Amino acid sequence: MVFKRVGDGRPYPEHGLTSREWARIRPTRVRLADLVTTRRTLDLERLLLEDSTYFGDLFAHVVEWRGDLYLEDGLHRALRAALSGHGDALLHARVHVVRDDGLEEPDGPVSR
């Protein structure tokens, strides 16, 4: 299995981060096997485009909530990493932590 679980939707509270706020979070490496997707479908054309990140963030966006890591944005990047042929596929992602009470924690390096 590539991902921990395939989800459908975002079960965590709305965080409201803007692109600029995501960009302030330092990227870290996340194992694909630890991720829960928030979408069940993928646009295959977007996956195959070489410049699919040209207008977006170079790093995937992950929300940590209730002990799970939810892949909010970057499913195409994650699948590319999975298809690269490495045994323990890793993804460089920005991880935003949301506490169970809906409040955000200061983002920083996440220890795993």
Rosetta constraint file for C-alpha pairs under 8 A:
AtomPair CA 1 CA 33 HARMONIC 7.33 0.50
AtomPair CA 2 CA 32 HARMONIC 6.25 0.50
AtomPair CA 2 CA 33 HARMONIC 5.64 0.50
AtomPair CA 2 CA 82 HARMONIC 6.75 0.50
AtomPair CA 3 CA 32 HARMONIC 5.45 0.50
AtomPair CA 3 CA 33 HARMONIC 4.42 0.50
AtomPair CA 3 CA 34 HARMONIC 6.40 0.50
AtomPair CA 3 CA 35 HARMONIC 5.43 0.50
AtomPair CA 3 CA 36 HARMONIC 6.19 0.50
AtomPair CA 3 CA 37 HARMONIC 7.43 0.50
AtomPair CA 4 CA 32 HARMONIC 7.47 0.50
AtomPair CA 4 CA 33 HARMONIC 4.89 0.50
AtomPair CA 4 CA 34 HARMONIC 5.19 0.50
AtomPair CA 4 CA 35 HARMONIC 5.32 0.50
AtomPair CA 4 CA 36 HARMONIC 5.53 0.50
AtomPair CA 5 CA 35 HARMONIC 6.93 0.50
AtomPair CA 5 CA 36 HARMONIC 4.75 0.50
AtomPair CA 5 CA 37 HARMONIC 6.62 0.50
AtomPair CA 6 CA 36 HARMONIC 5.66 0.50
AtomPair CA 6 CA 37 HARMONIC 5.00 0.50
AtomPair CA 6 CA 38 HARMONIC 7.12 0.50
AtomPair CA 6 CA 39 HARMONIC 7.36 0.50
AtomPair CA 6 CA 40 HARMONIC 6.43 0.50
AtomPair CA 7 CA 36 HARMONIC 6.13 0.50
AtomPair CA 7 CA 37 HARMONIC 5.03 0.50
AtomPair CA 7 CA 38 HARMONIC 4.93 0.50
AtomPair CA 7 CA 39 HARMONIC 6.06 0.50
AtomPair CA 7 CA 40 HARMONIC 6.40 0.50
AtomPair CA 8 CA 37 HARMONIC 7.17 0.50
AtomPair CA 8 CA 38 HARMONIC 4.95 0.50
AtomPair CA 8 CA 39 HARMONIC 4.86 0.50
AtomPair CA 8 CA 40 HARMONIC 5.67 0.50
AtomPair CA 9 CA 38 HARMONIC 4.72 0.50
AtomPair CA 9 CA 39 HARMONIC 6.07 0.50
AtomPair CA 10 CA 38 HARMONIC 5.61 0.50
AtomPair CA 10 CA 70 HARMONIC 7.81 0.50
AtomPair CA 10 CA 72 HARMONIC 7.60 0.50
AtomPair CA 12 CA 65 HARMONIC 6.42 0.50
AtomPair CA 12 CA 98 HARMONIC 7.81 0.50
AtomPair CA 12 CA 102 HARMONIC 7.96 0.50
AtomPair CA 13 CA 98 HARMONIC 7.80 0.50
AtomPair CA 13 CA 102 HARMONIC 5.78 0.50
AtomPair CA 15 CA 98 HARMONIC 7.56 0.50
AtomPair CA 15 CA 102 HARMONIC 7.99 0.50
AtomPair CA 15 CA 104 HARMONIC 7.60 0.50
AtomPair CA 17 CA 21 HARMONIC 5.73 0.50
AtomPair CA 17 CA 22 HARMONIC 6.38 0.50
AtomPair CA 18 CA 22 HARMONIC 6.29 0.50
AtomPair CA 19 CA 23 HARMONIC 6.19 0.50
AtomPair CA 20 CA 24 HARMONIC 6.70 0.50
AtomPair CA 21 CA 25 HARMONIC 7.19 0.50
AtomPair CA 22 CA 61 HARMONIC 7.65 0.50
AtomPair CA 22 CA 94 HARMONIC 7.05 0.50
AtomPair CA 22 CA 96 HARMONIC 7.99 0.50
AtomPair CA 23 CA 57 HARMONIC 7.62 0.50
AtomPair CA 23 CA 94 HARMONIC 7.94 0.50
AtomPair CA 25 CA 94 HARMONIC 5.72 0.50
AtomPair CA 25 CA 95 HARMONIC 7.11 0.50
AtomPair CA 25 CA 96 HARMONIC 7.45 0.50
AtomPair CA 25 CA 107 HARMONIC 6.22 0.50
AtomPair CA 25 CA 108 HARMONIC 6.54 0.50
AtomPair CA 26 CA 94 HARMONIC 6.08 0.50
AtomPair CA 26 CA 108 HARMONIC 6.39 0.50
AtomPair CA 26 CA 109 HARMONIC 6.97 0.50
AtomPair CA 27 CA 59 HARMONIC 7.02 0.50
AtomPair CA 27 CA 92 HARMONIC 6.04 0.50
AtomPair CA 27 CA 93 HARMONIC 5.03 0.50
AtomPair CA 27 CA 94 HARMONIC 4.43 0.50
AtomPair CA 27 CA 95 HARMONIC 7.11 0.50
AtomPair CA 27 CA 109 HARMONIC 7.89 0.50
AtomPair CA 28 CA 92 HARMONIC 5.47 0.50
AtomPair CA 28 CA 93 HARMONIC 5.51 0.50
AtomPair CA 28 CA 94 HARMONIC 6.26 0.50
AtomPair CA 28 CA 95 HARMONIC 7.32 0.50
AtomPair CA 28 CA 109 HARMONIC 6.71 0.50
AtomPair CA 28 CA 110 HARMONIC 7.38 0.50
AtomPair CA 29 CA 90 HARMONIC 6.12 0.50
AtomPair CA 29 CA 91 HARMONIC 5.49 0.50
AtomPair CA 29 CA 92 HARMONIC 4.53 0.50
AtomPair CA 29 CA 93 HARMONIC 6.19 0.50
AtomPair CA 30 CA 34 HARMONIC 7.26 0.50
AtomPair CA 30 CA 35 HARMONIC 7.91 0.50
AtomPair CA 30 CA 90 HARMONIC 5.50 0.50
AtomPair CA 30 CA 91 HARMONIC 5.23 0.50
AtomPair CA 30 CA 92 HARMONIC 6.26 0.50
AtomPair CA 30 CA 93 HARMONIC 6.69 0.50
AtomPair CA 31 CA 35 HARMONIC 7.08 0.50
AtomPair CA 31 CA 88 HARMONIC 7.13 0.50
AtomPair CA 31 CA 89 HARMONIC 6.08 0.50
AtomPair CA 31 CA 90 HARMONIC 4.54 0.50
AtomPair CA 31 CA 91 HARMONIC 6.28 0.50
AtomPair CA 32 CA 78 HARMONIC 6.94 0.50
AtomPair CA 32 CA 82 HARMONIC 7.55 0.50
AtomPair CA 32 CA 88 HARMONIC 7.89 0.50
AtomPair CA 32 CA 89 HARMONIC 5.92 0.50
AtomPair CA 32 CA 90 HARMONIC 5.77 0.50
AtomPair CA 32 CA 91 HARMONIC 6.56 0.50
AtomPair CA 33 CA 89 HARMONIC 7.86 0.50
AtomPair CA 34 CA 68 HARMONIC 7.64 0.50
AtomPair CA 34 CA 69 HARMONIC 6.60 0.50
AtomPair CA 35 CA 68 HARMONIC 7.28 0.50
AtomPair CA 35 CA 69 HARMONIC 5.12 0.50
AtomPair CA 35 CA 70 HARMONIC 5.73 0.50
AtomPair CA 35 CA 71 HARMONIC 6.16 0.50
AtomPair CA 36 CA 68 HARMONIC 7.18 0.50
AtomPair CA 36 CA 69 HARMONIC 6.02 0.50
AtomPair CA 36 CA 70 HARMONIC 4.77 0.50
AtomPair CA 36 CA 71 HARMONIC 5.97 0.50
AtomPair CA 37 CA 70 HARMONIC 5.77 0.50
AtomPair CA 37 CA 71 HARMONIC 4.95 0.50
AtomPair CA 37 CA 72 HARMONIC 7.02 0.50
AtomPair CA 37 CA 75 HARMONIC 7.44 0.50
AtomPair CA 38 CA 70 HARMONIC 6.49 0.50
AtomPair CA 38 CA 71 HARMONIC 6.06 0.50
AtomPair CA 38 CA 72 HARMONIC 5.86 0.50
AtomPair CA 42 CA 46 HARMONIC 7.94 0.50
AtomPair CA 42 CA 47 HARMONIC 7.68 0.50
AtomPair CA 42 CA 75 HARMONIC 7.33 0.50
AtomPair CA 42 CA 76 HARMONIC 7.17 0.50
AtomPair CA 43 CA 47 HARMONIC 6.56 0.50
AtomPair CA 44 CA 48 HARMONIC 6.35 0.50
AtomPair CA 45 CA 49 HARMONIC 6.31 0.50
AtomPair CA 46 CA 52 HARMONIC 6.14 0.50
AtomPair CA 46 CA 76 HARMONIC 7.04 0.50
AtomPair CA 47 CA 52 HARMONIC 7.38 0.50
AtomPair CA 47 CA 76 HARMONIC 5.00 0.50
AtomPair CA 47 CA 77 HARMONIC 7.54 0.50
AtomPair CA 47 CA 79 HARMONIC 7.82 0.50
AtomPair CA 47 CA 80 HARMONIC 7.35 0.50
AtomPair CA 52 CA 56 HARMONIC 7.93 0.50
AtomPair CA 53 CA 57 HARMONIC 6.32 0.50
AtomPair CA 53 CA 58 HARMONIC 5.83 0.50
AtomPair CA 54 CA 58 HARMONIC 7.93 0.50
AtomPair CA 59 CA 74 HARMONIC 7.27 0.50
AtomPair CA 59 CA 92 HARMONIC 5.88 0.50
AtomPair CA 59 CA 93 HARMONIC 4.90 0.50
AtomPair CA 59 CA 94 HARMONIC 6.36 0.50
AtomPair CA 60 CA 71 HARMONIC 7.40 0.50
AtomPair CA 60 CA 72 HARMONIC 7.72 0.50
AtomPair CA 60 CA 73 HARMONIC 5.53 0.50
AtomPair CA 60 CA 74 HARMONIC 4.38 0.50
AtomPair CA 60 CA 75 HARMONIC 7.68 0.50
AtomPair CA 60 CA 77 HARMONIC 7.01 0.50
AtomPair CA 60 CA 78 HARMONIC 7.89 0.50
AtomPair CA 60 CA 91 HARMONIC 7.65 0.50
AtomPair CA 60 CA 92 HARMONIC 6.67 0.50
AtomPair CA 60 CA 93 HARMONIC 4.45 0.50
AtomPair CA 60 CA 94 HARMONIC 6.15 0.50
AtomPair CA 61 CA 71 HARMONIC 6.21 0.50
AtomPair CA 61 CA 72 HARMONIC 5.52 0.50
AtomPair CA 61 CA 73 HARMONIC 4.93 0.50
AtomPair CA 61 CA 74 HARMONIC 6.39 0.50
AtomPair CA 61 CA 93 HARMONIC 5.63 0.50
AtomPair CA 61 CA 94 HARMONIC 5.09 0.50
AtomPair CA 61 CA 95 HARMONIC 6.23 0.50
AtomPair CA 61 CA 96 HARMONIC 7.73 0.50
AtomPair CA 62 CA 69 HARMONIC 6.25 0.50
AtomPair CA 62 CA 70 HARMONIC 5.34 0.50
AtomPair CA 62 CA 71 HARMONIC 4.60 0.50
AtomPair CA 62 CA 72 HARMONIC 5.42 0.50
AtomPair CA 62 CA 73 HARMONIC 7.00 0.50
AtomPair CA 62 CA 93 HARMONIC 6.47 0.50
AtomPair CA 62 CA 94 HARMONIC 6.02 0.50
AtomPair CA 62 CA 95 HARMONIC 4.71 0.50
AtomPair CA 62 CA 96 HARMONIC 6.24 0.50
AtomPair CA 63 CA 69 HARMONIC 5.70 0.50
AtomPair CA 63 CA 70 HARMONIC 5.07 0.50
AtomPair CA 63 CA 71 HARMONIC 6.65 0.50
AtomPair CA 63 CA 72 HARMONIC 6.68 0.50
AtomPair CA 63 CA 95 HARMONIC 5.65 0.50
AtomPair CA 63 CA 96 HARMONIC 4.87 0.50
AtomPair CA 63 CA 97 HARMONIC 5.82 0.50
AtomPair CA 63 CA 98 HARMONIC 6.95 0.50
AtomPair CA 64 CA 68 HARMONIC 5.62 0.50
AtomPair CA 64 CA 69 HARMONIC 4.49 0.50
AtomPair CA 64 CA 70 HARMONIC 6.21 0.50
AtomPair CA 64 CA 95 HARMONIC 6.66 0.50
AtomPair CA 64 CA 96 HARMONIC 6.05 0.50
AtomPair CA 64 CA 97 HARMONIC 4.68 0.50
AtomPair CA 64 CA 98 HARMONIC 6.09 0.50
AtomPair CA 65 CA 69 HARMONIC 6.56 0.50
AtomPair CA 65 CA 70 HARMONIC 7.61 0.50
AtomPair CA 65 CA 97 HARMONIC 6.34 0.50
AtomPair CA 65 CA 98 HARMONIC 5.36 0.50
AtomPair CA 65 CA 99 HARMONIC 6.23 0.50
AtomPair CA 65 CA 100 HARMONIC 6.64 0.50
AtomPair CA 66 CA 99 HARMONIC 7.16 0.50
AtomPair CA 66 CA 100 HARMONIC 6.06 0.50
AtomPair CA 71 CA 75 HARMONIC 6.95 0.50
AtomPair CA 74 CA 78 HARMONIC 6.27 0.50
AtomPair CA 75 CA 79 HARMONIC 6.21 0.50
AtomPair CA 76 CA 80 HARMONIC 6.21 0.50
AtomPair CA 77 CA 81 HARMONIC 6.28 0.50
AtomPair CA 77 CA 91 HARMONIC 7.66 0.50
AtomPair CA 78 CA 82 HARMONIC 6.24 0.50
AtomPair CA 78 CA 91 HARMONIC 6.24 0.50
AtomPair CA 79 CA 83 HARMONIC 6.08 0.50
AtomPair CA 80 CA 84 HARMONIC 6.15 0.50
AtomPair CA 81 CA 85 HARMONIC 7.86 0.50
AtomPair CA 81 CA 86 HARMONIC 7.94 0.50
AtomPair CA 81 CA 89 HARMONIC 6.07 0.50
AtomPair CA 81 CA 90 HARMONIC 6.78 0.50
AtomPair CA 81 CA 91 HARMONIC 6.60 0.50
AtomPair CA 82 CA 86 HARMONIC 7.23 0.50
AtomPair CA 82 CA 89 HARMONIC 5.70 0.50
AtomPair CA 85 CA 89 HARMONIC 8.00 0.50
AtomPair CA 95 CA 107 HARMONIC 7.26 0.50
AtomPair CA 95 CA 108 HARMONIC 7.96 0.50
AtomPair CA 95 CA 110 HARMONIC 7.41 0.50
AtomPair CA 96 CA 104 HARMONIC 7.96 0.50
AtomPair CA 96 CA 105 HARMONIC 7.94 0.50
AtomPair CA 96 CA 107 HARMONIC 5.79 0.50
AtomPair CA 97 CA 104 HARMONIC 6.12 0.50
AtomPair CA 97 CA 105 HARMONIC 5.67 0.50
AtomPair CA 97 CA 106 HARMONIC 7.47 0.50
AtomPair CA 97 CA 107 HARMONIC 6.41 0.50
AtomPair CA 98 CA 102 HARMONIC 6.06 0.50
AtomPair CA 98 CA 103 HARMONIC 5.92 0.50
AtomPair CA 98 CA 104 HARMONIC 4.57 0.50
AtomPair CA 98 CA 105 HARMONIC 6.12 0.50
AtomPair CA 99 CA 103 HARMONIC 5.37 0.50
AtomPair CA 99 CA 104 HARMONIC 5.86 0.50
AtomPair CA 99 CA 105 HARMONIC 6.67 0.50
